[in-house]
Amino acid sequence: MRIEVRLPELGEGAGKEATVSFWYLEAGAQVKKDEDLVEMVTDKATFNVPSPATGTIQEILVTEGDKVAVGSIMAVIEG
């Protein structure tokens, strides 16, 4: 099953986008549900986006330094 990893809502006052700080894993790596995938940064906070499922990271669509809008697909996991 194909699972899309999207940037979640950032919370009130946090804006509509965040910048990719770094990925904890690479494409092809195994990941477990709720394991941290990527660190994101906004003007107000630094936070991690966890994996929504257990599986294999098939593709990473954004790289370090990219600005990502809320709701955008950042990676694809095959579960």
HELIX and SHEET records of a PDB file:
SHEET    1   A 4 ARG A   2  ARG A   6  0                                        
SHEET    2   A 4 ILE A  73  GLU A  78 -1                                        
SHEET    3   A 4 GLY A  55  ILE A  60 -1                                        
SHEET    4   A 4 GLN A  30  VAL A  31 -1                                        
SHEET    1   B 4 THR A  46  PRO A  50  0                                        
SHEET    2   B 4 ASP A  36  VAL A  41 -1                                        
SHEET    3   B 4 GLU A  17  TRP A  23 -1                                        
SHEET    4   B 4 LYS A  67  ALA A  69 -1                                        
END                                                                             
